């Protein structure tokens, strides 16, 4: 049972399928959500073997609570990108444009890694985004943008890539001031500890890293 950040859904689903094929009889089940929500579930006793976070801060909470077995391993990095509805109808060109109240922008809540990264960039640029909503996961932000409910949203570069033609991406240089590092770890209450370590090894090994790179993730 793998609890993983929402931004990992496409890649981890693919990795899970490949891992099952390489290990006949194995079933990998995923629960995807915002990293902070997953931490809340795990600390509340939700059964999971592995946690993969979109930042080190949320993983640190589980380490501090003695809920992690061994040392977390960093396996990827990610940065933000502006997503707009197809064709970018609001003509968003820069991060500073998101400070314009006439542009309906959706961001992640501060407790979620994508929200923490957004706050970091706001602080470094001096641009405050008058967001129309703060979502609990990056996939919720992407959904509001692709449906046209918002003019723009801050998501990861990997989300823009996986969304294909349902959104238009607007890269911005300031994103480099908030690089999120993704750690993965087995949990101390894991019922399938050996299998958990095998899956972590797969994610951090050549095949896993190739899949992550193809999806747009950076090296850890």
C-alpha positions as CSV (number, residue, x, y, z in Angstrom):
1,X,0.0,0.0,0.0
2,X,1.7,3.2,-1.2
3,X,0.6,6.7,0.0
4,X,2.0,9.1,-2.6
5,X,1.8,12.8,-3.4
6,X,-0.9,13.8,-6.0
7,X,1.8,15.0,-8.4
8,X,3.1,11.4,-8.6
9,X,-0.1,9.8,-9.8
10,X,0.8,9.2,-13.4
11,X,4.3,8.1,-12.9
12,X,3.7,5.9,-9.9
13,X,0.7,4.2,-11.5
14,X,3.0,3.3,-14.4
15,X,5.8,2.2,-12.0
16,X,3.3,0.1,-10.0
17,X,2.2,-1.7,-13.2
18,X,5.8,-2.4,-14.2
19,X,6.7,-3.5,-10.7
20,X,3.8,-6.0,-10.6
21,X,4.8,-7.4,-14.0
22,X,8.4,-7.9,-12.7
23,X,7.1,-9.5,-9.4
24,X,4.2,-11.9,-10.3
25,X,1.7,-12.2,-7.6
26,X,2.4,-8.8,-6.2
27,X,-0.3,-6.1,-6.0
28,X,0.6,-2.5,-5.5
29,X,-2.3,-0.3,-4.3
30,X,-2.0,3.5,-4.3
31,X,-3.6,6.4,-2.4
32,X,-2.9,9.7,-4.0
33,X,-3.5,13.1,-2.3
34,X,-1.8,16.2,-1.0
35,X,1.2,15.2,1.0
36,X,0.0,17.0,4.1
37,X,-3.4,15.2,3.9
38,X,-1.5,11.8,3.6
39,X,0.6,12.7,6.7
40,X,-2.6,13.3,8.6
41,X,-4.0,10.0,7.5
42,X,-0.8,8.1,8.4
43,X,-0.5,9.7,11.8
44,X,-4.2,8.8,12.4
45,X,-3.4,5.1,11.8
46,X,-4.2,4.6,8.2
47,X,-2.6,1.4,6.9
48,X,0.3,2.1,4.5
49,X,3.6,0.5,3.7
50,X,5.3,3.4,1.9
51,X,5.0,7.2,1.9
52,X,6.3,9.3,-1.0
53,X,6.1,13.0,-0.3
54,X,6.4,16.0,-2.6
55,X,8.6,17.7,-0.1
56,X,11.0,16.9,2.8
57,X,9.0,18.9,5.3
58,X,6.0,16.5,5.4
59,X,8.2,13.5,5.4
60,X,10.0,15.1,8.4
61,X,6.8,15.1,10.3
62,X,6.5,11.3,10.1
63,X,10.2,10.9,10.9
64,X,9.7,13.0,14.0
65,X,6.7,10.9,15.0
66,X,8.8,7.7,14.7
67,X,6.5,6.4,11.9
68,X,9.3,5.9,9.3
69,X,11.5,2.8,9.1
70,X,15.1,3.7,8.2
71,X,16.1,6.8,6.4
72,X,14.0,8.4,3.7
73,X,15.6,8.4,0.2
74,X,15.3,11.4,-2.1
75,X,14.2,10.2,-5.6
76,X,13.2,13.3,-7.6
77,X,12.8,17.0,-7.8
78,X,10.1,19.3,-9.2
79,X,9.5,23.0,-9.8
80,X,6.4,25.0,-10.5
81,X,4.9,26.2,-13.8
82,X,1.9,28.4,-14.5
83,X,-1.0,26.4,-16.1
84,X,-3.7,28.2,-18.1
85,X,-6.7,26.9,-20.0
86,X,-5.8,26.0,-23.6
87,X,-4.6,29.0,-25.6
88,X,-4.0,31.1,-22.5
89,X,-7.1,33.3,-22.9
90,X,-6.1,35.7,-20.1
91,X,-2.7,36.2,-21.8
92,X,-0.6,35.3,-18.7
93,X,3.0,35.8,-19.5
94,X,4.9,36.2,-16.2
95,X,4.7,35.2,-12.5
96,X,4.1,38.9,-11.8
97,X,0.9,38.8,-13.9
98,X,-0.6,36.5,-11.2
99,X,-0.6,39.5,-8.8
100,X,-3.3,41.1,-11.0
101,X,-6.7,40.6,-9.3
102,X,-8.5,40.5,-12.6
103,X,-6.7,37.2,-13.4
104,X,-8.5,34.4,-11.5
105,X,-5.6,32.4,-10.1
106,X,-5.9,29.1,-8.2
107,X,-3.0,27.9,-6.0
108,X,-2.3,25.1,-3.5
109,X,-2.9,25.7,0.2
110,X,0.3,26.5,2.2
111,X,0.4,23.2,4.0
112,X,0.7,21.3,0.7
113,X,4.2,21.2,-0.9
114,X,3.0,23.1,-4.1
115,X,1.5,25.7,-1.8
116,X,4.7,26.1,0.2
117,X,6.7,26.5,-3.0
118,X,4.2,29.1,-4.2
119,X,4.7,31.0,-0.9
120,X,8.5,30.9,-1.2
121,X,8.3,32.4,-4.7
122,X,5.9,35.1,-3.6
123,X,8.3,36.0,-0.8
124,X,11.3,36.0,-3.2
125,X,9.6,38.1,-5.8
126,X,7.5,40.4,-3.6
127,X,4.4,39.4,-5.7
128,X,1.3,38.5,-3.7
129,X,-1.2,36.4,-5.5
130,X,-4.9,37.3,-4.7
131,X,-5.9,33.7,-5.3
132,X,-9.6,32.9,-5.8
133,X,-9.1,29.5,-4.1
134,X,-6.5,27.4,-2.3
135,X,-6.7,23.7,-3.0
136,X,-5.6,20.7,-1.0
137,X,-3.7,19.1,-3.9
138,X,-2.0,20.1,-7.1
139,X,-4.4,17.9,-9.1
140,X,-7.3,20.0,-7.8
141,X,-5.6,23.1,-9.0
142,X,-5.0,21.5,-12.4
143,X,-8.7,20.5,-12.6
144,X,-10.0,24.0,-12.0
145,X,-7.6,25.4,-14.7
146,X,-8.4,22.7,-17.4
147,X,-12.1,23.1,-16.8
148,X,-11.9,26.8,-17.3
149,X,-12.9,27.7,-13.8
150,X,-9.7,29.7,-13.4
151,X,-7.5,31.8,-15.7
152,X,-4.3,30.4,-14.2
153,X,-3.0,28.0,-11.6
154,X,0.4,27.1,-10.1
155,X,1.2,23.5,-10.6
156,X,4.3,21.4,-11.3
157,X,6.0,21.2,-14.6
158,X,5.3,17.5,-14.6
159,X,1.5,18.2,-14.2
160,X,1.6,20.5,-17.2
161,X,3.4,17.9,-19.2
162,X,1.0,15.1,-18.3
163,X,-2.0,17.2,-18.9
164,X,-1.2,17.5,-22.6
165,X,-3.4,19.8,-24.6
166,X,-5.9,20.3,-21.8
167,X,-3.8,23.2,-20.5
168,X,-1.2,25.6,-21.7
169,X,2.0,25.9,-19.7
170,X,3.8,29.2,-19.0
171,X,7.3,28.6,-17.5
172,X,8.8,31.3,-15.4
173,X,12.4,31.8,-14.3
174,X,11.5,32.5,-10.6
175,X,10.4,28.9,-10.2
176,X,14.1,28.0,-9.6
177,X,13.9,29.7,-6.2
178,X,11.6,26.9,-4.9
179,X,12.8,23.4,-5.9
180,X,10.8,20.6,-4.2
181,X,12.7,17.5,-3.3
182,X,10.7,14.2,-3.2
183,X,11.6,11.6,-0.5
184,X,10.3,8.1,-0.2
185,X,10.4,5.8,2.8
186,X,8.9,2.6,4.3
187,X,6.7,3.1,7.3
188,X,7.4,1.6,10.7
189,X,4.0,-0.1,10.7
190,X,4.4,-1.6,7.2
191,X,2.8,-5.1,6.9
192,X,4.9,-5.8,3.8
193,X,8.3,-4.5,4.8
194,X,10.4,-6.5,2.4
195,X,8.1,-5.7,-0.5
196,X,8.1,-2.0,0.5
197,X,11.9,-1.9,0.3
198,X,11.8,-3.7,-3.1
199,X,9.4,-1.1,-4.5
200,X,11.5,1.8,-3.1
201,X,14.5,0.2,-4.8
202,X,12.6,0.1,-8.0
203,X,11.7,3.8,-7.8
204,X,15.2,4.8,-7.0
205,X,16.8,2.4,-9.5
206,X,17.4,2.9,-13.3
207,X,13.9,2.0,-14.5
208,X,12.2,4.1,-12.0
209,X,14.5,7.1,-12.6
210,X,14.0,6.8,-16.3
211,X,10.2,6.9,-16.0
212,X,10.4,9.9,-13.7
213,X,12.8,11.7,-16.0
214,X,10.5,11.1,-19.0
215,X,7.6,12.6,-17.0
216,X,9.7,15.8,-16.4
217,X,11.0,15.2,-12.9
218,X,14.5,16.4,-12.1
219,X,17.2,14.3,-10.5
220,X,17.2,14.2,-6.6
